[in-house]
Amino acid sequence: MTAKATELSVRNLSVRFGGVVAVDDVSFEVAQNEIVGLVGPNGSGKTTLLNALSGVVRAGGRLSVAGNEITLGRPVQPRRAKLIRVFQSPQLCPELSCLDNVMLGADDANGRTLFAAWFLRSRMWRAETSRMNDALHHLGRVGLAGSEDRAARELTYGEQRLLELARALAAGPRVLMLDEPSAGLNDAETLILRDLLMQIRQEGTTIIVVDHKIDFIDALCDRVLVLEIGRLIAQGSPAEVWADSRVIDAYLGAAPDA
Ligand SMILES: Nc1ncnc2c1ncn2[C@@H]1O[C@H](COP(=O)(O)OP(=O)(O)OP(=O)(O)O)[C@@H](O)[C@H]1O
């Protein structure tokens, strides 16, 4: 069996907030098509680590995607490298329709000037039509077919989270990062989400997922990274990490949701 190529490489990543070291010298790699879970007790640095990889907080260290170095602290660079983030709480435009929200996720490379808009209008029209069809496809994938004309604010919290996922898919992620995607979903919705993420991986996307639902992480992930007070204390298969005494100690008094 040939080893899979490295899709994401993180070296000596650190984030400080004044005296708090939220992420402390963390290094790891994620292989192409791998699904990696990121877990740890509350305040262990999971969201901050995703923030650092998305370029929205200042961070030290090195990051590369598919072998290309990404400058930390600049959100545009990870996005160009197709390192796409789904936030913990939905970051939608509440008054826009579901379709428009998803279309916002797709890159619009055409017609950035008046000149281009006029002379390339038939090409732009085709591109817009294709963007709209893609958006409808992604809405269908997350179970929101038929909701395209509803305003995002009309959706339930769980549906808004799925809409946010559809928008991330419209961006064509190489690496999809999800922050607590199962929060606010019931058991049936969580199972649908798990199957959908497995299917997305099957199609070639690498996934990093932060979640507190251990059953969800175990069923979904090939490998799990465990953080404690900003440090990476263990990594391995779900069975390996849960048997690790450092992980058991980290969770003592802060039992993960079963
Ligand atoms: N903007 C900020 N300013 C100051 N401190 C912060 C900031 N963001 C996070 N922190 C601190 O960094 C540490 C890590 O927080 P973070 O939210 O990344 O943890 P987490 O593992 O995602 O927690 P949870 O599971 O509760 O979401 C905590 O001590 C937190 O208080």
The ligand as an SDF file (V2000), in Angstrom:
LIG
                    3D

 31 33  0  0  0  0  0  0  0  0999 V2000
   -9.7450   36.3450   21.6280 N   0  0  0  0  0  0  0  0  0  0  0  0
   -9.2390   35.8390   22.7530 C   0  0  0  0  0  0  0  0  0  0  0  0
   -8.6680   36.6420   23.6790 N   0  0  0  0  0  0  0  0  0  0  0  0
   -8.1420   36.1270   24.8000 C   0  0  0  0  0  0  0  0  0  0  0  0
   -8.1300   34.8170   25.1130 N   0  0  0  0  0  0  0  0  0  0  0  0
   -8.6910   33.9690   24.2370 C   0  0  0  0  0  0  0  0  0  0  0  0
   -9.2800   34.4310   23.0160 C   0  0  0  0  0  0  0  0  0  0  0  0
   -9.7640   33.3580   22.3380 N   0  0  0  0  0  0  0  0  0  0  0  0
   -9.4910   32.2850   23.1020 C   0  0  0  0  0  0  0  0  0  0  0  0
   -8.8580   32.6480   24.2400 N   0  0  0  0  0  0  0  0  0  0  0  0
   -8.3630   31.7510   25.2800 C   0  0  0  0  0  0  0  0  0  0  0  0
   -7.5880   30.7520   24.6430 O   0  0  0  0  0  0  0  0  0  0  0  0
   -7.8020   29.4890   25.2590 C   0  0  0  0  0  0  0  0  0  0  0  0
   -8.2890   28.4890   24.2250 C   0  0  0  0  0  0  0  0  0  0  0  0
   -9.6250   28.8450   23.8460 O   0  0  0  0  0  0  0  0  0  0  0  0
  -10.3980   28.0910   22.6810 P   0  0  0  0  0  0  0  0  0  0  0  0
  -11.7080   28.7700   22.5080 O   0  0  0  0  0  0  0  0  0  0  0  0
   -9.5270   27.9700   21.5070 O   0  0  0  0  0  0  0  0  0  0  0  0
  -10.6140   26.6410   23.3260 O   0  0  0  0  0  0  0  0  0  0  0  0
  -11.5390   25.4600   22.8180 P   0  0  0  0  0  0  0  0  0  0  0  0
  -10.7770   24.1920   23.0390 O   0  0  0  0  0  0  0  0  0  0  0  0
  -12.0340   25.7180   21.4440 O   0  0  0  0  0  0  0  0  0  0  0  0
  -12.7480   25.5460   23.8610 O   0  0  0  0  0  0  0  0  0  0  0  0
  -14.2700   25.0380   23.7130 P   0  0  0  0  0  0  0  0  0  0  0  0
  -14.2420   23.5460   23.6380 O   0  0  0  0  0  0  0  0  0  0  0  0
  -14.9020   25.5280   24.9840 O   0  0  0  0  0  0  0  0  0  0  0  0
  -14.8570   25.6940   22.4940 O   0  0  0  0  0  0  0  0  0  0  0  0
   -8.7760   29.7090   26.4140 C   0  0  0  0  0  0  0  0  0  0  0  0
   -8.0100   29.9320   27.5840 O   0  0  0  0  0  0  0  0  0  0  0  0
   -9.4910   30.9830   25.9900 C   0  0  0  0  0  0  0  0  0  0  0  0
   -9.9530   31.6930   27.1320 O   0  0  0  0  0  0  0  0  0  0  0  0
  1  2  1  0
  2  3  1  0
  2  7  2  0
  3  4  2  0
  4  5  1  0
  5  6  2  0
  6  7  1  0
  6 10  1  0
  7  8  1  0
  8  9  2  0
  9 10  1  0
 10 11  1  0
 11 12  1  0
 11 30  1  0
 12 13  1  0
 13 14  1  0
 13 28  1  0
 14 15  1  0
 15 16  1  0
 16 17  2  0
 16 18  1  0
 16 19  1  0
 19 20  1  0
 20 21  2  0
 20 22  1  0
 20 23  1  0
 23 24  1  0
 24 25  2  0
 24 26  1  0
 24 27  1  0
 28 29  1  0
 28 30  1  0
 30 31  1  0
M  END
$$$$
